[in-house]
Amino acid sequence: MPEARSKTALITGASSGIGAEFARQLAARHYNLILVGRRADRLSAVSAELQSKYAVTAEPLVADLEQDAGIQSVEDRIAGLPALDLLVNNAGFGSDKTFAEADLAGQLAMLQVHVVTPNRLAHVALPGMIARQSGGIINVASLAAFMALPTNVNYCATKAYLVTFSRSLAAEVAQKGVKVQALCPGFTITEFHDQPGQGDFDRERSPRFLWGSARSVVADSLRALDRGQVVCVPGFINHVIRWLARTGLVDRLAPVFLKA
């Protein structure tokens, strides 16, 4: 009997937060990893941690996904693999200014990272997955996909795009052995909300019950992917918020709490 092939996952935005947690939990599942990010030192640290703890291969790949050359380098790496079993499109960033006030270059960079990059990487990865009738793609969207929030115009819009993109793509490949998921976490305790320019939510002044851990978000995502669940909203409170968003209440209240 031939020896089972080791699985490989590629994760963007893997140097911290949800991306690094995906790396840890996939390493625990014995995946070899390609870790994509802009911070070489952080990628190297995560890589060394995982290789030491789980005896897997964890390759750091430094790439700026705001730039075509950075996306191309990741496309080339995927194309050069014997097989890619899981693609996690996690890289992203937020905004804390109204659209009129924001730097347009930054808004267009958000479209590049949140929309163009997942499209390009999925387009390279999918043919091999379909040929093997096996594989998965996780697009990390957000609970904001179901809302219209001031100072987060393109964040909400791009995350909503990722949900629709994932649902439609999942329908295309469902009979071809490939799973696609849109992961829609709410407030998650990572570095994301600690960085300037990432939004108006202050973790110290927000109710604790709104915040979940990266560990639980990723665990929910991987369990949902195993089940073939296309849209994953981790955590009970986030399901409640999503329901409220459907009523329009969140959109009406958002301007009260967010500067616009």
C-alpha positions as CSV (number, residue, x, y, z in Angstrom):
1,M,0.0,0.0,0.0
2,P,1.5,3.4,-1.0
3,E,2.4,5.7,1.9
4,A,-0.2,8.5,2.5
5,R,0.8,11.9,1.1
6,S,1.3,14.7,3.6
7,K,-1.2,17.5,3.1
8,T,-0.2,21.1,2.4
9,A,-1.9,24.3,3.4
10,L,-1.1,27.9,2.3
11,I,-2.2,30.7,4.6
12,T,-2.1,34.4,3.9
13,G,-1.7,36.9,6.7
14,A,-0.1,34.1,8.7
15,S,2.3,36.1,10.9
16,S,-0.2,36.8,13.7
17,G,-3.8,36.6,14.8
18,I,-6.3,34.3,13.0
19,G,-3.8,33.5,10.3
20,A,-1.2,32.3,12.9
21,E,-3.8,30.3,14.7
22,F,-4.9,28.6,11.5
23,A,-1.2,27.7,11.1
24,R,-1.1,26.2,14.6
25,Q,-4.2,24.2,14.3
26,L,-3.4,22.9,10.8
27,A,0.1,21.9,12.0
28,A,-1.6,20.0,14.8
29,R,-3.5,18.2,12.0
30,H,-0.2,17.3,10.4
31,Y,-0.4,19.8,7.5
32,N,2.8,21.1,6.0
33,L,2.5,24.9,5.7
34,I,3.4,27.8,3.5
35,L,3.0,31.0,5.6
36,V,2.5,34.2,3.7
37,G,2.9,37.7,5.1
38,R,4.8,40.9,5.0
39,R,6.8,40.6,8.3
40,A,9.7,38.3,7.7
41,D,10.7,38.2,11.4
42,R,7.2,37.2,12.6
43,L,6.8,34.6,9.8
44,S,10.1,33.1,10.8
45,A,9.1,33.0,14.4
46,V,5.8,31.2,13.7
47,S,7.6,28.8,11.3
48,A,10.2,27.9,13.9
49,E,7.6,27.4,16.6
50,L,5.5,25.0,14.4
51,Q,8.4,23.0,13.1
52,S,9.7,22.5,16.6
53,K,6.4,21.6,18.2
54,Y,4.7,19.6,15.5
55,A,7.5,18.2,13.3
56,V,5.9,19.7,10.1
57,T,7.4,21.8,7.3
58,A,6.5,25.5,7.8
59,E,7.9,27.6,5.0
60,P,7.8,31.4,5.4
61,L,6.9,33.3,2.2
62,V,7.3,37.1,2.4
63,A,4.9,38.8,0.0
64,D,3.1,42.2,0.0
65,L,-0.4,41.3,-1.3
66,E,-1.1,45.0,-2.0
67,Q,1.3,44.7,-4.9
68,D,0.8,42.6,-8.1
69,A,4.4,41.3,-7.7
70,G,3.6,40.0,-4.2
71,I,0.5,38.2,-5.4
72,Q,2.4,36.8,-8.4
73,S,5.0,35.3,-6.1
74,V,2.3,33.4,-4.2
75,E,0.6,32.3,-7.4
76,D,4.0,31.0,-8.6
77,R,4.5,29.1,-5.3
78,I,1.1,27.4,-5.6
79,A,1.7,26.5,-9.2
80,G,5.0,24.9,-8.3
81,L,3.5,22.6,-5.6
82,P,2.7,19.0,-6.3
83,A,-0.6,19.6,-4.6
84,L,-2.2,22.2,-2.4
85,D,-4.9,20.8,-0.1
86,L,-6.1,23.9,1.6
87,L,-5.9,27.6,0.8
88,V,-6.7,30.1,3.6
89,N,-7.2,33.6,2.3
90,N,-6.9,35.4,5.6
91,A,-4.8,38.6,4.8
92,G,-6.7,41.8,5.4
93,F,-6.9,45.2,7.2
94,G,-9.5,47.7,8.3
95,S,-10.3,51.4,8.1
96,D,-11.1,54.1,10.6
97,K,-12.1,57.0,8.3
98,T,-15.1,57.8,6.2
99,F,-14.7,57.0,2.5
100,A,-14.5,60.7,1.6
101,E,-11.8,61.4,4.1
102,A,-9.8,58.2,3.5
103,D,-6.8,58.0,1.2
104,L,-8.0,56.5,-2.0
105,A,-4.8,54.5,-2.5
106,G,-5.5,52.8,0.8
107,Q,-9.1,52.0,-0.2
108,L,-7.9,50.5,-3.5
109,A,-5.3,48.5,-1.6
110,M,-8.0,47.0,0.5
111,L,-9.8,45.9,-2.7
112,Q,-6.5,44.3,-3.9
113,V,-6.0,42.4,-0.6
114,H,-9.6,41.4,0.1
115,V,-10.9,40.8,-3.4
116,V,-8.3,40.5,-6.1
117,T,-5.8,38.3,-4.1
118,P,-8.4,35.7,-3.1
119,N,-9.6,35.5,-6.7
120,R,-6.1,35.1,-8.1
121,L,-5.0,32.5,-5.6
122,A,-8.2,30.5,-5.8
123,H,-8.0,30.5,-9.6
124,V,-4.5,29.0,-9.4
125,A,-5.3,26.5,-6.7
126,L,-8.7,25.2,-8.0
127,P,-7.7,23.3,-11.1
128,G,-5.5,20.9,-9.1
129,M,-8.1,20.5,-6.4
130,I,-10.8,19.7,-9.0
131,A,-8.5,17.2,-10.8
132,R,-7.8,15.4,-7.5
133,Q,-11.5,15.8,-6.4
134,S,-10.2,17.0,-3.0
135,G,-9.3,20.2,-1.4
136,G,-10.6,23.3,0.3
137,I,-10.6,27.1,0.3
138,I,-11.4,29.2,3.3
139,N,-12.0,32.9,2.6
140,V,-11.9,34.9,5.9
141,A,-14.7,37.4,5.6
142,S,-16.3,39.1,8.7
143,L,-19.5,39.6,10.5
144,A,-19.3,43.1,9.0
145,A,-20.2,41.4,5.7
146,F,-23.8,41.6,6.9
147,M,-23.7,45.2,8.0
148,A,-23.3,48.7,6.5
149,L,-21.0,50.5,9.0
150,P,-19.7,54.1,8.8
151,T,-15.9,54.4,8.4
152,N,-15.8,50.9,7.2
153,V,-17.4,51.2,3.7
154,N,-15.0,49.1,1.7
155,Y,-14.3,46.8,4.6
156,C,-18.0,45.8,4.8
157,A,-18.3,45.8,1.0
158,T,-15.3,43.6,0.4
159,K,-16.2,41.2,3.1
160,A,-19.7,40.9,1.7
161,Y,-18.2,40.2,-1.7
162,L,-16.2,37.3,-0.1
163,V,-19.3,35.8,1.3
164,T,-21.1,35.9,-2.0
165,F,-18.0,34.8,-3.9
166,S,-17.6,31.8,-1.6
167,R,-21.2,30.7,-1.7
168,S,-21.3,30.9,-5.5
169,L,-17.9,29.1,-5.9
170,A,-19.0,26.4,-3.4
171,A,-22.0,25.8,-5.6
172,E,-19.8,25.4,-8.6
173,V,-17.4,22.9,-7.1
174,A,-19.7,21.0,-4.6
175,Q,-19.9,18.0,-7.0
176,K,-16.2,18.0,-7.7
177,G,-14.9,17.1,-4.2
178,V,-13.8,20.7,-3.3
179,K,-15.1,22.6,-0.2
180,V,-15.3,26.4,0.0
181,Q,-16.1,28.4,3.1
182,A,-16.6,32.0,4.0
183,L,-15.6,32.5,7.6
184,C,-17.3,35.4,9.3
185,P,-15.9,36.1,12.7
186,G,-17.0,38.9,14.9
187,F,-14.8,40.7,17.3
188,T,-11.7,38.5,17.8
189,I,-8.9,39.1,20.3
190,T,-5.9,39.6,18.0
191,E,-3.6,42.4,17.1
192,F,-6.0,43.6,14.4
193,H,-8.0,46.0,16.6
194,D,-4.8,47.1,18.4
195,Q,-3.3,48.6,15.3
196,P,-4.0,52.3,14.3
197,G,-6.3,52.7,11.4
198,Q,-8.1,49.3,11.8
199,G,-11.4,50.6,12.9
200,D,-13.2,52.4,15.8
201,F,-13.8,49.5,18.2
202,D,-11.9,49.9,21.5
203,R,-11.5,46.5,23.1
204,E,-11.0,48.0,26.5
205,R,-14.3,49.8,26.4
206,S,-16.3,47.2,24.6
207,P,-18.4,44.5,26.4
208,R,-16.3,41.4,27.0
209,F,-19.0,39.1,25.8
210,L,-18.6,40.5,22.3
211,W,-15.1,39.2,21.9
212,G,-14.0,35.7,21.0
213,S,-10.6,34.1,20.8
214,A,-8.7,33.3,17.6
215,R,-8.4,29.7,18.8
216,S,-12.2,29.2,19.0
217,V,-12.8,31.0,15.7
218,V,-10.4,28.7,13.8
219,A,-11.6,25.6,15.6
220,D,-15.2,26.4,14.6
221,S,-14.0,27.1,11.0
222,L,-12.2,23.8,10.6
223,R,-15.1,21.8,12.1
224,A,-17.5,23.6,9.7
225,L,-15.2,22.9,6.7
226,D,-15.1,19.2,7.6
227,R,-19.0,19.3,7.6
228,G,-19.1,21.2,4.3
229,Q,-20.7,24.3,5.8
230,V,-20.2,27.2,3.4
231,V,-20.9,30.2,5.6
232,C,-19.4,29.9,9.1
233,V,-20.4,32.4,11.8
234,P,-18.5,31.3,14.9
235,G,-20.0,31.9,18.3
236,F,-23.6,32.2,19.6
237,I,-23.4,36.0,20.1
238,N,-22.3,36.5,16.5
239,H,-25.4,34.5,15.3
240,V,-27.5,36.9,17.3
241,I,-25.8,39.9,15.8
242,R,-26.2,38.5,12.3
243,W,-29.9,38.1,13.0
244,L,-30.1,41.7,14.2
245,A,-28.2,42.8,11.2
246,R,-30.8,41.2,9.0
247,T,-33.5,43.3,10.7
248,G,-31.7,46.5,9.8
249,L,-31.3,47.4,13.5
250,V,-27.5,47.3,13.4
251,D,-27.3,49.6,10.4
252,R,-29.6,52.1,12.2
253,L,-27.6,52.0,15.4
254,A,-24.1,52.0,13.9
255,P,-24.0,55.8,13.3
256,V,-24.7,56.4,17.0
257,F,-21.6,54.4,18.1
258,L,-19.3,55.1,15.1
259,K,-18.0,58.5,14.0
260,A,-19.3,59.4,10.5
